[in-house]
Amino acid sequence: MNMEEEQPMKKQEHTPSRNKIAKLAMVLYTLIGLYVLSFFIYPTSYWDLLLNMSVPELLFDLFTTLIICVVIVEFNFLIDKRLDKWIPWTKHALNRLFFQTIIQIAGTFIVVLIVASIFAIYLSLIDKLSNTAGLTLTQAWQYVIAILILTLIINIANSVYYLAANWKSELLNATAYKVKAAESKQLAAETELQSLRLQLDPHFVFNNLTVLSELILKDPQLGFAYTENFAKVYRYLLVNAKKDSITLREELKFLDLYLLLLQSRIGNGAIFDIDVDEALLNRHLPPVTLQLLVENALKYNSIDEDRPLHIRIYSNDMEELVVYNELLPLLNKHHSSGIGLKNIVSRYSLLTDRKPRISQDDVSFTVSIPLFA
């Protein structure tokens, strides 16, 4: 995992004041809007004035109008930035909208008056004020009101831009958190699965080494043969127990090896009846599942050649593998830790939505294992 992945995700801030493209778009929008509004307010006098201007005067008019637009936009974005700290959208949306609108309109009104006054003074100094014939006080106020409406539109555009950017940021962050949660869940599942797989080795080794020590004391030759079979089975276990799942075909091969090992251990004390539909041989199940279930049956039931334990392994129409054993209670019952069954159920919960079904009555114990693709 690199350092970037270890760092906590930070919420990205998307404010219009930090977006130069948004500022430029607003300035152009305001500039065009002012000229369009001028045409509708006094279409004759203003445009006559513009047409009679020399190139330097025309450039000056464009420059001063652009300055007004830049000042208005910068002022609006500055208000946005300040209010982001004082009244965030995420906490007080209505209050933010109200105060932002009031402050921006009032501030824009003051800005327009100042700039207009400067412009009027300049015109009077160069004897051009008289050329504004037709520009009455009413029209001037109309012009100011139009600018305020334009500012209100800018305010709405800024608000929409911010909310849209913030919504996108929240969506991306939510998606990132979901991905992070899924990755963490997967990592936890893999860790738990690895832990469950590691339980198989000591469980298997302990049982068979106990038997091996007893056989060596009773019959060294039989103990030697058992050791060879045990090595083959354990080698197979080491290779396949590391997998998350295994095909039923491979699991049955492992079971055949394991049953050869059992013959040295229990003789004819148990009878195995295996009947599996060949169409299901490529379906999957957790590795060493059958071995755990067989050991579970042998551990808690009497094993006697005169009264052998009957264990059936077969498939049903629900694409399940059923392990059935009759109940032959021991005189001295073992306390069940349930490690084998718990291990199987836990591994299934990490690999598939389907769960093993366990049932018991007075004469039998049955475990139905789902097979998955």
Sequence and secondary structure as in RCSB ss.txt:
>XXXX:A:sequence
MNMEEEQPMKKQEHTPSRNKIAKLAMVLYTLIGLYVLSFFIYPTSYWDLLLNMSVPELLFDLFTTLIICVVIVEF
NFLIDKRLDKWIPWTKHALNRLFFQTIIQIAGTFIVVLIVASIFAIYLSLIDKLSNTAGLTLTQAWQYVIAILIL
TLIINIANSVYYLAANWKSELLNATAYKVKAAESKQLAAETELQSLRLQLDPHFVFNNLTVLSELILKDPQLGFA
YTENFAKVYRYLLVNAKKDSITLREELKFLDLYLLLLQSRIGNGAIFDIDVDEALLNRHLPPVTLQLLVENALKY
NSIDEDRPLHIRIYSNDMEELVVYNELLPLLNKHHSSGIGLKNIVSRYSLLTDRKPRISQDDVSFTVSIPLFA
>XXXX:A:secstr
  HHHHS        GGG HHHHHHHHHHHHHHHHHHHHHH TTHHHHHHHTS HHHHHHHHHHHHHHHHHHHHH
HHHHHHHHHHHS TTT HHHHHHHHHHHHHHHHHHHHHHHHHHHHHHHHHTT GGGGTT  HHHHHHHHHHHHHH
HHHHHHHHHHHHHHHHHHHHHHHHHHHHHHHHHHHHHHHHHHHHHHHHHHHHHHHHHHHHHHHHHHHH HHHHHH
HHHHHHHHHHHHHHHTTSS EEHHHHHHHHHHHHHHHHHHHTTSEEEEEE  GGGTT EE TTHHHHHHHHHHHT
S  BTTB EEEEEEE TTSEEEEEEE    SS      HHHHHHHHHHHHH S   EEEE SSEEEEEEE B 
